[in-house]
Amino acid sequence: MCGIFGVLGFNNFRVPNAKKTKEIINSLVHRGPDAINVFFKKEFTVGHSRLSIIDLDKGNQPMFSKDKRWVLSYNGEIYNYQEIKRNLQELGIIFNTNSDTEVLLYGLIKFGYQFLNKVEGMFAFALYDNKKKELLLGRDHVGMKPLYYSITSRHF
C-alpha cells in the first residue's frame, strides 16, 4: 500500500512547491514508510510514499522514463508483470529494474491506455508527459485501489 498525491495546474496556475508537496506526502507515510520522493514542475507536482514489496532497492517512485519525458507514480500490484515484461523486452524495451512499476511505465508509453487491457492486478496511477504536459490517471477495473480527484477552476 503506497500513498500518492499530485496537482496539475490549469492555465499556468502554480502548484504546491516541492517542499509543500513533501509535507503533504509525509502525512501519508503510514501508507508507505520505505521511501518518500517528490517530482515538481511549475505546472505539475506529484509525491509518493512507498511501501516496498517488489524490487526493494530500485523501485522507488515517482519513476521516470530513460529520457525523463514521462513520470509515473503508482500504487498496486500487477500480477502478470513478468509475462508483460518479457513481451515488452521482445519489442526492444530494456528495463533497469525488476519492478512492476517500470513495466507499467513502459507499457503505457508504448501502447497508451489500451495497455491496461493486458494488465491483471489492482492499481491506481498517475502518468505525466513532460513534453505534452498531459496527465493520464487510471485504476484497476474493480477499483481495488481507489483514485480520488477533484477539479477546480485552477487545478486538477
C-alpha positions in Angstrom: 0.0 0.0 0.0 1.5 3.3 -1.1 0.3 6.9 -0.9 0.2 9.3 -3.8 -0.6 13.0 -4.0 -0.5 15.2 -7.1 -1.7 18.5 -8.5 -1.9 19.7 -12.1 -2.3 23.4 -12.6 -4.5 24.9 -15.4 -3.6 27.9 -17.5 -0.2 28.4 -15.8 -1.6 28.3 -12.3 1.2 27.2 -10.0 1.0 24.0 -7.9 2.4 23.4 -4.4 6.2 23.6 -4.5 8.4 20.6 -3.8 8.7 21.4 -0.1 4.9 21.7 0.4 4.3 18.5 -1.7 6.8 16.7 0.6 4.9 18.0 3.7 1.6 16.7 2.2 3.1 13.3 1.2 4.6 13.0 4.7 1.0 12.8 6.0 0.7 9.6 4.0 3.8 8.0 5.4 1.6 5.4 7.2 0.7 4.0 3.7 4.3 3.6 2.8 7.2 4.2 5.1 10.1 2.9 3.0 10.7 5.9 0.7 9.3 9.3 0.2 10.0 11.2 -3.1 8.6 14.2 -4.9 8.6 15.4 -8.5 7.9 19.1 -9.1 7.5 21.4 -12.1 5.7 24.7 -12.0 2.5 23.2 -13.6 2.6 19.7 -12.0 3.8 18.1 -8.8 3.5 14.5 -7.5 4.6 12.9 -4.3 4.9 9.2 -3.5 5.1 7.4 -0.2 6.3 3.9 -0.9 5.8 0.5 0.7 8.5 -1.7 -0.9 7.2 -5.1 -2.0 8.7 -5.8 -5.4 12.3 -4.7 -6.3 13.1 -3.3 -2.9 16.2 -1.4 -4.0 15.3 0.1 -7.4 11.6 0.5 -7.5 11.3 4.0 -5.9 8.8 6.4 -7.3 8.0 8.7 -8.9 9.7 6.7 -11.7 11.0 8.3 -14.8 11.4 7.1 -18.3 15.1 7.0 -19.5 14.6 10.2 -21.4 12.8 11.9 -18.5 9.8 12.7 -20.6 7.4 10.5 -18.6 7.0 10.3 -14.8 4.8 7.7 -13.1 3.5 7.4 -9.6 1.7 4.1 -9.0 0.1 2.1 -6.2 -0.7 -1.5 -6.5 0.4 -4.8 -7.9 0.4 -6.2 -11.4 0.1 -9.9 -11.1 1.2 -10.7 -14.7 4.0 -8.1 -14.9 6.7 -10.7 -15.6 4.9 -12.0 -18.6 4.2 -8.5 -19.9 7.9 -7.6 -19.2 9.0 -10.4 -21.5 6.7 -9.3 -24.2 8.0 -5.7 -24.0 11.6 -6.9 -24.0 10.8 -8.8 -27.2 9.8 -5.3 -28.6 13.2 -4.0 -27.7 12.5 -2.3 -24.4 15.4 -2.5 -21.9 14.5 -2.5 -18.2 16.6 -1.2 -15.3 14.6 -2.7 -12.5 12.6 -5.8 -11.7 9.6 -3.8 -10.6 6.1 -3.9 -11.9 6.2 -0.1 -11.8 8.7 0.0 -14.7 6.6 -2.5 -16.7 3.5 -0.3 -16.2 5.5 2.8 -17.2 6.9 1.4 -20.5 3.7 -0.4 -21.3 1.7 2.8 -21.1 4.4 4.7 -23.1 4.4 2.0 -25.8 0.6 1.3 -26.1 -1.2 4.2 -24.3 -4.2 3.5 -22.1 -5.0 0.5 -24.3 -2.2 -1.3 -22.5 -4.4 -1.6 -19.4 -6.4 -4.3 -21.2 -3.3 -6.5 -20.8 -2.8 -5.8 -17.1 -4.1 -8.1 -14.4 -3.9 -6.7 -10.9 -5.0 -3.9 -8.6 -3.7 -0.5 -9.1 -4.1 3.3 -9.3 -1.6 5.5 -11.1 -0.7 9.0 -12.4 1.4 9.2 -15.6 2.6 12.7 -16.6 4.0 13.6 -20.0 6.5 16.4 -19.5 6.6 17.1 -23.3 2.9 17.4 -24.0 2.0 18.5 -20.4 -0.7 15.8 -20.2 -1.8 13.7 -17.3 -3.2 10.2 -17.5 -4.9 8.7 -14.4 -6.0 5.1 -14.2 -7.1 2.5 -11.8 -8.0 -1.2 -12.0 -11.4 -2.2 -13.4 -12.8 -3.1 -10.0 -11.4 -0.1 -8.1 -9.5 -2.2 -5.5 -7.0 0.7 -5.4 -9.1 3.9 -5.1 -8.4 7.0 -7.1 -9.8 10.2 -5.7 -9.7 13.5 -7.5 -11.2 17.0 -7.6 -11.3 19.8 -10.1 -11.3 23.5 -9.5 -11.1 26.4 -11.9 -7.3 26.4 -11.3 -6.2 22.8 -10.5 -6.9 19.2 -11.0 
